Amino acid sequence: MKTQAAIALTLVLIGACGDDSATASGGAGGGGAPAGGSDNGGDGGGLAGAPSGGAGGAAHGGGGTGGAPAGCSPYDPASCDGGTTCVVVDDALGLEGGTACAASGAAPVYSVCAADADCAAGTLCDRVMKTCKPVCDENADCPDDASCFPAQTAAGEVIPGLKLCIAGCDPVSNTPCDASGGAVNCVHRPAQMAFDCAPAGEKMEGAACEEHLECTTDFGCLAVNGTSGCLHWCVYDGGTDICTPEEHPDAQFALCVPQSPTISVDGVVYGGCLKQL
C-alpha cells in the first residue's frame, strides 16, 4: 500500500511541474513580456521594461511621448553638449518633440537672425520679427522692459511650449536693439501692445508705407491726415508739441502728431514728427 501511495504522489508532482513549464513559455498570451512593453519597445512605444506609453519627457516638452526619449530643451543648457545649444527644428511640434542640439551661434540678443542656430545659447530666433530673443517663462525672466509672450511661427501660429522676450524697446532711441548683425529698428506690435526689435526696412522720412517694418531705423509707419508715411517717433504729451532733438534732427521745424487709433504703451502716448516746410 505504501508503495502505491508513493507512486501516485510522484505522478501528481510530475504533472504540476509540466504546468509551470507551459506558463513560463508565455502560454496563450505569447512573448512572455511584462505588461507595458517588450525589450524592443512593442507597439505601445514603451522603453524596455517601462510602463506603457513611454517616457514622460523633460519640462517644457522636448519629446517623451510614445516611448521616445526626452529631447533637449532651450530652457535647460545641460540638455545639450558643450558648444551646442537646443534649437527648434519643427515649429509645429515645438518643445513637444521638435527640438535638437546644434552648434551655438554668436548673434547677440535683439540682433538680426535667420534661424535659431544664428543666436547665442539661451536665445532663439523670433520667426515673426527675425531677431534673437531670450527664452522665458514669465516677465521676470526677461531683461529690463521686455515682456514674455508665446513664440509664434512666421504664419502667426503658436509654437508649443516656447515663450520669448519681446524687447520693449524705445522707438526714439532704438535701444536695446542691436545693429551689430545688420540694421535693426524698434517697431510697434499692436497685438502685443509693445515695441519690439526687427530688421530695419529701407524707406526714409516721408516715404509712403503700410507697416512699420518698411521703415528704416528710428522711423515708424505713422499717419498724418489719413496718409501714412515713415516718420520719426516722438512722445506726445498733448497739445501742440515740438519734437525734441532726440526725436528729430530738425526738431525746431517738426511737430509731434498723435495717432488715431492712439499708440500707447505702458502709459506713454507716441506720435510721429511731422516736419514743417
PyMOL commands that set and color helices and strands:
alter all, ss='L'
color gray80, all
select helices_A, chain A and resi 2-24+27-29+65-67+77-79+116-118+139-141+190-192+212-214+251-253
alter helices_A, ss='H'
color red, helices_A
select strands_A, chain A and resi 84-88+99-103+123-125+132-134+147-152+158-166+184-189+194-199+219-224+227-235+241-242+254-265+268-275
alter strands_A, ss='S'
color yellow, strands_A
deselect
rebuild
show_as cartoon
